[in-house]
Amino acid sequence: MNYSSRIQNTPAQSIALVSMLLIGATGIVQADSITKENAPSWAAYDTNNDSFVSLEEATTKQMPARVFKELDASHDGKLSKDEFTK
């Protein structure tokens, strides 16, 4: 038996690859385009008015989880107003 694989580059495979790359790049651009200047205010993030922003509240408002974790200086899984504004 011949188990070696042949790579065939068909037009459909090329289109699928380009589509996946474009979709991935678009997601990166969207995540990185959120800046302090155009981000929602503290009040918009703190939807349950408990004086903290949870990861769930943050991601609901399109804050990337990576950014939330960077801001969470106390590593308690929530952002205080001080952490949020830094």
C-alpha positions, 0 to 999 in steps of 0.5 A: 500500500502506498500511504504517501500523500500528494498535495493537490492545489485545486482552485477551490482549495486556494479560494478556501485558504485565502478566505480563511486568511482574510477572515482571520485577519479581519478578526485581528483588525477588529479586536485591535481597533478598540482603543481607549478613545473609542471604547465604551465608558465604565458605566457601559461595561459595569452592567450590573452596577456592582462597581466592578467589571467582570470578564463576561461584562467586558467581552459582551462589550467587545473587549478582548479577553487578552486585554481584560487579563492585562488590565486585571492587575490584582488577578481577581477576575474583575476590573476595578475602576482604577484598573479599568482607567489605566 
